[in-house]
């Protein structure tokens, strides 16, 4: 099981527990049978969190996310209500209490809106966790980065090639849809290999790994390889929808970084130091050299089996950094794709 799946399972379990606590409190307030609620509420919470995380937020649920938000919310609510009603009737059947259903039906005008409100809160919680990151939200809560902390991270800067030309040729609306699809498709190889999306920035994003996870297990270059494979698999879809398949370039560097909270009312976890600046410079170096991916020697030393696919590019002088950096180009194994 990859780390991305483990994170999703953790989020699902956390959301299920939150729904169960809330749902049982509401069930007691509505004077519902406790023995039925103890089974039905957790089962319902498990379905809601699982549906949100493993369907709605996955590639399969893209059709629902692309709808107008109000239409999507209506369909989403209908699915939840339908499952809730089926589960409720099965629960009564298994307990041999079908004769009590008429009294339950009479309370539906109160029970169903209450259930939908609880479900909405759980879905909102899951999406906040997804937006902030479960670990980051926990760290913000306990104040780990209330004072600056010195850590070791690996940063990946990814940028779509020729994004300006894409906007000119496709127009703002179509190019935005293309970028949105690409960001969604490209996030999966990163998160499934233990990375986190630090921020999206127009036509690209910045991903991070803990230094040990990134360098010791070679997962970063594995994520790059899977990005190439993803684009190959999706090429025909991009061509059909947009008439062009985007390509990308990447820069990677790892090292010491200062991690600290930033902001006041709206808080965030930020990174400060040369490491992130060098990683950004590696992405620019990829553009200059024509390589799809450029990494520093710090990454190259830890890349293991990927070492044979690295091409030395000499030393690079980065503004503000006294020592020259040895850099390497990473050769992609996937076939060349159409790009601008």
Secondary structure, DSSP 4 states (H G I P E B T S, - for coil): --HHHHHHHHHHHHHHHHHHHHHHHHHHHTT--HHHHHHHHHHHHHHHHHHIIIIITSGGGHHHHTS-HHHHHHHHHHHHHHHHHHHHHHHHHHTT-GGGHHHHHTTHHHHHHHHHHHHHHHHHHHHHHHHH-HHHHHHHHHTTTSS-EEEEEEEEEEEETTHHHHHHHHHHHHHHHHHHHHHHHHHHHHHHTT-EEEEE-SSEEEEEEEHIIIIIS-HHHHHHHHHHHHHHHHHHHHHHHHSS---EEEEEEEEEEEEEEE-SSS-EEEEESHHHHHHHHHHHHHHHH--SEEEEHHHHTT-GGGGGGEEEEEEE--TT--S-EEEEEEPP-SPP----
